[in-house]
Amino acid sequence: MKNIFLISLLLMCLAGKSQTGVVRLEFEAAINSDIYDLIPLGDQGFLVFFETRDAAGENSKNWFFTFYNPSFTEVWKANIPVVANASYQDFIRKDSLLYLFFINTDKVKPGTDNFQLLTLDLANGLSYEIKGNLPAESTFIKFCIAGTRIFLGLNLKNEQAAIYFIDLKSGPINEFRITYPDQNFIEDIIYDPFHGQVVSTVSNYISRKQNKMYLLVLSVDAGFIYDMEISAVITGKYLNTARIYAADSAHQLLLGTYGSIASKMPSVNEYFGIESTGVFATRISEKKQEFMNYYNFMEFHNLRAGVSARDFYRLQKKKERESPEYSMNYELLTHDPEWHDSALVMMLEAFYPEFRTVSDISYDYWGRPVTHTYTVFEGYRFFNSILTAFNFDGKPVWDNSLEVNVAPTNRLDKKTAYFFDGEPAILFYNDGSKISYRICMENAELEPFTKLDLETSEFGDKITAVGQNRLIHWYDYYFLAYGYHTIRNNLLTEKNERTVFYINKISLE
């Protein structure tokens, strides 16, 4: 470990930004790999882990875990067996217990374990595991935990979906298969602590065309309690996504996105997703919707990125389409909502698939050149991040946004995040060489779009390539920037180029 620089962002101070010294870790890596995972653990520190090549029994591989304290000092490290060919999906932290979920979503032999819930007791340095078998060729959506039970949502092959209930003590797996006609996809799943129930939103398609959105409520032992259609109320509006927030013992709030045209279910070979016209908010009480409010992106106050000639051309073309509603029509990655300062806040990341044109030349029978032109998928280009807030009555309170410019990626995962320092909000992301951010308070901009260099470990270092990169809130006013760098340093006589997985400590003061 080498202590080097500390990047300091000065909140609500327009001058005097300085870099005063720092903490950074580097691990050997490859630029196109994504083998390392990092979990922030508040003021306890953070966990770094990766899959090794070492077998651990007949159907397991060793994963190497290292726990660091807030000073970036190693506390402990260990090899822990995980079921073979499983990928890390997500974590939940409850006090000193850390739950990590792994699953192999490929085909496996009947009766072979393909998932593992790993529990780390950080206070006592112990680990526990639950293994089992879930349907192969599935897509992990989300998991949640209540007491000694885990609730897991999977989208299955053949466009079906199911929720699984696992007892951490006794181990049996109960399945609730979602059986609405034709195709079904889980949008969200939460545990409602006020009612002791599992709540999910499900998108239903009929003959691969958008049909309905359902709210499905189950007991903690996989029993059906009730379901209801989330009504769009207004003809010509279609619900694309819905995120659930358990507000209190009487209400559940739903935030999501909607479109003005019924979409067709994207095929596996298609890179274009479902386009959304804006955001909706609804409130559920006693199995009924109390209202349904819509907020078109054209009504947003601070939609800074994406309003380009391309967008206006698309708006003009909408006159020829079946819907009269004008909008930017974004493809969106939706974050989970959270309650802040009497409003329900949700972040949306806008992206589009990017292609490049490739031409090559062949020759016909007579030797004449023939040019062939085709397009190649480059990845998903993220270009805007929107933070919006609704009050308890589902009315829009404020919105703000952050322009995004990162290299195209084949993975649709979160690139941006936000942090509230009291009332002001900081929207930020890490592109691998710079940290970009904007500070706002509701609709007002307190500090404009700003970029700061992300420092490396040696004098003379120059970043020549970047991979996947993130910036996340850690604890108090500390953040972790991490990802992949290829670095060249011509001042070094040996090993003047290195590729690393890095972790930088960022302080917000």
C-alpha positions in Angstrom: 0.0 0.0 0.0 1.2 3.5 -0.8 -0.1 6.7 0.7 -0.3 9.4 -1.9 -3.0 12.0 -2.5 -6.3 13.0 -1.0 -8.7 14.7 -3.4 -10.8 17.3 -1.5 -14.1 18.6 -2.8 -15.0 21.7 -1.0 -18.8 21.8 -0.5 -20.5 25.2 -1.3 -17.1 26.8 -1.8 -16.4 28.0 -5.4 -12.7 28.6 -4.9 -9.7 27.0 -3.2 -10.1 23.4 -4.3 -6.8 21.6 -3.5 -5.3 18.2 -3.4 -3.5 17.7 -0.2 -2.3 14.2 0.0 -3.9 10.6 0.0 -4.7 7.0 0.4 -4.8 4.6 -2.6 -4.6 0.9 -3.1 -3.6 -0.9 -6.3 -4.0 -4.5 -7.3 -2.7 -6.2 -10.4 -5.4 -6.5 -13.0 -6.3 -6.5 -16.7 -8.1 -3.5 -18.2 -10.9 -5.5 -19.8 -11.5 -7.7 -16.8 -14.0 -7.0 -14.0 -12.9 -9.6 -11.5 -12.7 -7.4 -8.3 -15.7 -6.5 -6.2 -15.8 -3.9 -3.4 -18.4 -3.5 -0.6 -18.3 -0.3 1.5 -18.9 -1.1 5.2 -19.3 2.3 6.7 -16.8 3.3 9.4 -15.8 -0.3 9.8 -13.9 -0.2 6.5 -14.5 -2.0 3.2 -14.2 -5.5 1.7 -12.4 -6.4 -1.5 -12.8 -9.9 -3.0 -12.4 -11.9 -6.2 -12.7 -15.4 -7.5 -9.5 -17.4 -7.6 -8.5 -20.3 -9.9 -8.2 -22.7 -7.0 -10.8 -25.5 -6.6 -12.2 -26.1 -3.2 -13.8 -29.5 -3.4 -15.9 -31.0 -6.2 -18.2 -28.1 -6.9 -16.6 -25.0 -5.3 -14.0 -22.4 -6.1 -12.0 -20.3 -3.5 -12.8 -16.6 -3.4 -10.2 -14.4 -1.8 -11.5 -11.8 0.7 -9.6 -9.0 2.3 -11.1 -6.6 4.9 -9.6 -3.1 5.2 -10.2 -0.6 8.0 -10.9 3.1 7.2 -7.1 3.8 7.1 -6.8 1.3 4.3 -4.9 -1.0 6.6 -5.5 -4.7 6.1 -7.5 -6.3 9.0 -7.9 -9.8 7.8 -7.9 -12.0 4.7 -9.3 -15.4 3.9 -10.1 -17.9 1.2 -13.8 -18.8 1.3 -15.3 -21.6 -0.9 -18.2 -20.5 -3.2 -20.2 -22.7 -5.5 -18.4 -23.2 -8.9 -19.1 -20.8 -11.8 -21.2 -18.6 -9.5 -21.1 -14.8 -9.9 -21.5 -12.3 -7.1 -24.8 -10.4 -7.4 -25.5 -8.1 -4.4 -25.1 -7.6 -0.7 -27.1 -6.6 2.3 -25.6 -5.4 5.5 -27.3 -5.6 8.9 -25.2 -4.3 11.8 -22.1 -6.5 11.9 -23.6 -9.2 9.6 -22.9 -9.0 5.8 -24.9 -11.1 3.4 -23.5 -11.8 0.0 -25.5 -13.6 -2.7 -23.8 -15.7 -5.5 -25.5 -17.6 -8.3 -24.5 -19.6 -11.3 -27.2 -18.7 -13.9 -25.9 -21.2 -16.6 -27.1 -24.8 -17.0 -26.1 -27.2 -14.2 -26.5 -30.9 -13.6 -29.7 -31.8 -11.8 -29.2 -31.6 -8.1 -26.1 -29.5 -8.3 -25.9 -26.5 -6.1 -25.9 -23.3 -8.1 -26.4 -20.6 -5.5 -24.9 -19.6 -2.2 -25.7 -17.1 0.4 -22.5 -16.2 2.3 -22.9 -14.6 5.7 -19.8 -12.8 7.2 -19.9 -11.9 10.9 -17.5 -8.9 10.7 -17.4 -8.5 14.5 -16.3 -12.1 15.2 -14.5 -13.0 12.0 -16.8 -15.9 11.2 -18.5 -17.0 8.0 -21.7 -19.1 7.4 -23.2 -20.4 4.2 -26.5 -21.6 2.7 -26.3 -23.5 -0.6 -28.9 -24.9 -2.8 -30.4 -25.2 -6.3 -32.5 -22.6 -8.1 -33.7 -22.7 -11.7 -30.9 -22.6 -14.3 -30.7 -20.0 -17.1 -32.3 -17.3 -14.9 -31.6 -13.6 -14.3 -31.1 -12.3 -10.7 -33.3 -9.3 -9.9 -33.0 -8.5 -6.2 -33.0 -10.1 -2.8 -34.0 -8.9 0.7 -33.8 -10.3 4.2 -36.1 -10.3 7.2 -35.0 -12.1 10.3 -33.9 -15.6 9.3 -35.6 -15.5 5.9 -34.3 -14.5 2.5 -36.6 -13.4 -0.4 -35.3 -13.6 -3.9 -36.7 -12.5 -7.3 -35.6 -14.3 -10.5 -36.6 -13.8 -14.1 -36.6 -17.3 -15.6 -36.1 -18.7 -19.1 -39.1 -18.6 -21.5 -40.0 -15.1 -20.2 -41.4 -16.3 -16.8 -40.6 -15.2 -13.2 -40.7 -16.5 -9.7 -40.0 -15.5 -6.1 -38.1 -17.8 -3.8 -38.2 -18.0 0.0 -35.2 -19.5 1.9 -35.0 -20.2 5.6 -31.5 -19.4 6.8 -31.8 -21.8 9.7 -33.6 -24.8 8.2 -32.7 -24.3 4.6 -35.8 -25.3 2.6 -36.6 -23.4 -0.6 -40.2 -22.4 -1.3 -41.2 -21.1 -4.7 -44.0 -18.8 -5.7 -44.3 -19.0 -9.5 -45.9 -16.0 -11.2 -48.6 -17.2 -13.5 -50.1 -14.3 -15.3 -50.8 -15.2 -18.9 -47.9 -15.3 -21.4 -44.7 -13.4 -20.3 -43.8 -12.0 -16.9 -40.9 -10.0 -15.5 -40.2 -8.9 -11.9 -39.5 -5.2 -11.8 -38.9 -4.9 -8.0 -39.2 -6.8 -4.8 -39.1 -5.5 -1.2 -39.9 -6.7 2.3 -42.6 -4.5 3.9 -41.7 -4.3 7.6 -45.0 -2.6 8.6 -47.0 -5.6 7.4 -44.5 -8.4 7.5 -45.1 -9.1 3.8 -43.1 -9.5 0.6 -44.2 -7.0 -2.1 -43.3 -7.2 -5.8 -44.1 -5.4 -9.0 -44.5 -7.5 -12.1 -44.6 -6.5 -15.8 -46.9 -8.7 -17.8 -46.8 -9.1 -21.6 -49.4 -10.7 -23.9 -48.0 -12.2 -27.1 -44.8 -10.2 -26.3 -46.6 -6.9 -26.2 -46.9 -4.7 -23.1 -50.1 -5.5 -21.2 -50.3 -4.7 -17.5 -48.3 -3.9 -14.3 -49.3 -5.8 -11.2 -48.6 -5.3 -7.5 -48.1 -8.8 -5.9 -48.2 -9.3 -2.1 -47.0 -12.5 -0.5 -46.6 -13.8 3.0 -43.1 -14.6 4.4 -43.7 -18.3 3.8 -44.5 -17.9 0.1 -48.3 -17.7 0.5 -50.4 -15.6 -1.8 -52.2 -12.7 0.0 -53.4 -10.5 -2.9 -52.6 -8.9 -6.1 -53.9 -5.9 -8.0 -53.4 -4.2 -11.3 -51.6 -0.9 -11.1 -53.9 1.1 -13.3 -52.5 3.6 -15.7 -55.9 5.5 -15.3 -55.3 7.6 -18.4 -55.7 5.9 -21.8 -52.6 6.0 -23.9 -50.1 5.7 -21.0 -48.2 2.5 -20.3 -46.2 1.7 -17.2 -42.6 0.6 -17.9 -41.0 0.2 -14.5 -42.2 0.5 -10.9 -40.1 0.8 -7.7 -41.8 0.2 -4.3 -41.4 2.2 -1.1 -43.1 1.1 2.1 -44.1 4.5 3.5 -45.9 3.5 6.7 -48.4 0.9 8.0 -51.2 2.2 5.7 -49.4 3.3 2.5 -47.1 2.1 -0.2 -45.7 4.5 -2.7 -44.7 3.6 -6.2 -42.3 5.5 -8.4 -41.6 4.5 -12.0 -41.4 5.3 -15.6 -44.1 5.3 -18.3 -44.3 5.5 -22.1 -46.9 6.8 -24.5 -46.9 3.7 -26.8 -47.3 0.1 -25.8 -43.9 -1.4 -26.2 -42.9 -4.8 -27.5 -40.8 -7.0 -25.3 -37.1 -6.6 -26.4 -35.5 -9.8 -27.8 -32.2 -11.1 -26.6 -30.6 -10.1 -29.9 -31.9 -6.5 -29.7 -29.9 -3.8 -28.1 -32.7 -1.2 -28.0 -34.7 -1.2 -24.7 -38.0 0.3 -23.7 -38.3 4.1 -24.1 -40.0 6.2 -21.4 -41.8 9.4 -21.7 -41.6 10.5 -18.1 -42.0 9.5 -14.4 -45.2 8.5 -12.6 -46.1 8.3 -8.9 -49.0 6.5 -7.3 -50.0 5.6 -3.7 -51.6 2.3 -2.6 -53.8 2.1 0.5 -56.1 -0.8 1.4 -55.6 -2.4 -1.9 -56.6 0.7 -3.9 -54.8 3.4 -5.8 -55.4 6.8 -4.3 -54.1 8.7 -7.3 -51.9 8.4 -10.4 -49.7 11.4 -11.3 -47.5 11.8 -14.4 -44.5 14.0 -15.0 -43.3 14.3 -18.6 -39.6 14.8 -19.1 -40.5 17.9 -21.1 -41.8 19.4 -17.8 -38.6 18.9 -15.9 -36.9 22.1 -14.9 -33.2 21.0 -15.1 -32.9 18.5 -17.8 -29.5 19.7 -18.9 -28.2 16.8 -21.1 -29.8 15.1 -24.1 -31.7 18.1 -25.4 -29.9 18.0 -28.8 -30.8 18.3 -32.4 -31.3 14.5 -32.4 -34.0 14.8 -29.7 -35.8 17.7 -31.4 -35.8 15.7 -34.6 -37.4 12.8 -32.8 -40.0 15.1 -31.3 -40.9 16.3 -34.7 -41.2 12.8 -36.0 -43.6 12.0 -33.1 -46.3 13.9 -35.0 -46.3 10.9 -37.4 -46.7 8.4 -34.6 -49.9 7.3 -32.8 -49.4 9.2 -29.6 -49.8 13.0 -29.3 -47.6 13.3 -26.2 -44.2 14.9 -26.8 -41.2 13.7 -24.9 -37.5 12.9 -25.2 -38.3 9.2 -24.8 -35.3 7.9 -22.9 -34.1 4.4 -22.2 -33.5 4.4 -18.5 -31.8 2.6 -15.7 -33.8 3.1 -12.5 -32.4 3.3 -9.0 -34.3 2.3 -5.8 -36.2 5.3 -4.3 -35.4 6.7 -0.8 -37.2 9.1 1.5 -35.4 12.4 2.1 -36.6 15.6 3.7 -40.4 14.9 3.2 -39.9 13.7 -0.4 -39.4 10.4 -2.2 -36.3 10.7 -4.3 -35.3 8.5 -7.2 -32.4 8.6 -9.7 -32.7 7.7 -13.3 -29.8 7.2 -15.7 -30.4 7.7 -19.4 -28.5 5.7 -22.1 -28.7 4.6 -25.7 -27.0 1.7 -27.6 -24.0 3.0 -29.6 -22.9 1.4 -32.9 -20.0 2.0 -35.3 -19.9 1.4 -39.0 -17.4 -1.1 -40.4 -16.6 -1.5 -44.1 -14.5 -4.2 -45.8 -13.8 -5.0 -49.4 -14.1 -8.3 -51.2 -13.6 -9.1 -54.9 -16.1 -10.7 -57.3 -15.3 -13.3 -59.9 -13.9 -10.7 -62.3 -11.7 -9.1 -59.6 -13.8 -6.0 -59.1 -13.9 -4.6 -55.6 -17.2 -4.9 -53.7 -17.6 -2.9 -50.5 -19.6 -4.4 -47.6 -20.8 -2.1 -44.8 -22.3 -3.2 -41.5 -22.8 -1.9 -38.0 -21.2 -3.3 -34.8 -22.5 -2.8 -31.3 -20.0 -0.7 -29.3 -21.9 -0.7 -26.0 -24.4 1.4 -24.0 -23.6 5.1 -23.9 -24.8 6.8 -20.7 -25.3 10.6 -21.2 -27.6 11.9 -18.4 -28.5 11.3 -14.8 -31.7 12.7 -13.4 -32.6 13.1 -9.7 -36.3 13.7 -9.1 -38.4 14.1 -6.0 -42.1 13.6 -5.3 -44.0 14.5 -2.1 -46.3 12.1 -0.2 -49.2 13.0 -2.5 -47.2 12.0 -5.6 -46.7 15.6 -6.8 -43.3 16.5 -8.3 -41.3 18.8 -5.9 -38.1 19.3 -7.7 -35.6 17.8 -10.2 -32.0 18.2 -11.2 -29.5 16.4 -13.4 -25.9 15.7 -14.2 -24.4 15.4 -17.7 -22.6 12.1 -18.1 -19.8 11.2 -20.4 -18.2 7.8 -19.9 -16.9 5.2 -22.4 -19.6 2.8 -23.8 -20.1 -0.3 -21.7 -21.6 -3.7 -22.4 -23.1 -3.8 -18.9 -26.2 -1.9 -17.9 -25.1 -1.1 -14.3 -25.2 2.1 -12.3 -22.7 4.8 -13.3 -23.8 7.7 -11.1 -24.9 8.3 -7.6 -25.9 11.1 -5.2 -25.3 12.2 -1.6 -27.4 14.6 0.5 -25.4 16.9 2.9 -28.5 18.2 4.7 -30.6 19.9 2.0 -27.9 20.2 -0.7 -27.5 17.2 -3.0 -24.3 16.2 -4.8 -24.7 14.3 -8.0 -21.5 12.6 -9.1 -19.7 9.9 -11.2 -16.2 8.7 -11.9 -15.1 8.2 -15.5 -11.7 6.7 -14.6 -9.6 9.8 -15.0 -11.8 12.5 -13.5 -14.5 12.9 -10.9 -17.5 14.9 -12.2 -20.1 16.5 -10.0 -22.8 19.1 -9.5 -24.1 20.5 -6.3 -27.7 21.6 -6.2 -30.5 22.3 -3.7 -33.8 21.2 -5.2 -34.2 23.1 -8.5 -31.3 25.6 -7.7 -27.7 25.0 -8.7 -25.2 25.8 -5.9 -22.1 24.7 -7.8 -22.0 24.1 -11.5 -20.8 21.0 -13.3 -17.2 20.5 -12.2 -14.4 18.0 -12.9 -11.5 17.0 -10.7 -8.5 14.9 -11.6 -8.3 11.4 -10.1 -4.7 11.1 -8.9 -2.6 7.9 -9.1 0.2 6.6 -6.9 3.5 7.7 -8.5 4.9 11.0 -9.7 5.0 10.9 -13.5 2.0 8.5 -13.9 -0.2 9.0 -16.9 -3.5 7.1 -17.3 -3.6 5.7 -20.8 -6.7 3.4 -20.6 -9.7 3.0 -18.2 -12.1 0.1 -17.6 -15.2 0.0 -15.4 -15.1 2.8 -12.7 -17.3 3.8 -9.8 -17.6 6.5 -7.1 -19.7 5.6 -4.1 -20.5 7.1 -0.7 -18.6 5.4 2.1 -19.4 7.0 5.5 -19.7 10.5 6.9 -18.0 12.7 4.3 -15.9 10.0 2.8 -16.2 8.3 -0.6 -14.5 5.5 -2.4 -13.4 5.8 -6.1 -12.4 2.5 -7.7 -12.0 0.8 -11.0 -9.4 -0.1 -13.6 -6.4 1.9 -14.9 -3.7 1.2 -17.4 -0.9 3.6 -16.4 2.4 4.5 -18.1 5.2 6.2 -16.3 8.3 7.1 -18.5 10.2 8.1 -15.4 10.5 4.5 -14.3 13.3 2.4 -15.8 11.5 -0.9 -15.1 7.8 -1.8 -15.2 6.9 1.6 -16.7 3.4 0.4 -17.6 1.0 -1.3 -15.3 -2.7 -2.2 -15.2 -4.4 -2.1 -11.9 -7.6 -2.3 -9.9 -7.4 0.9 -7.8 -9.2 2.3 -4.8 -8.9 6.0 -3.9 -10.2 7.6 -0.7 -12.1 10.8 -1.4 -12.9 13.4 1.3 -15.8 15.8 1.1 -15.2 18.8 3.3 
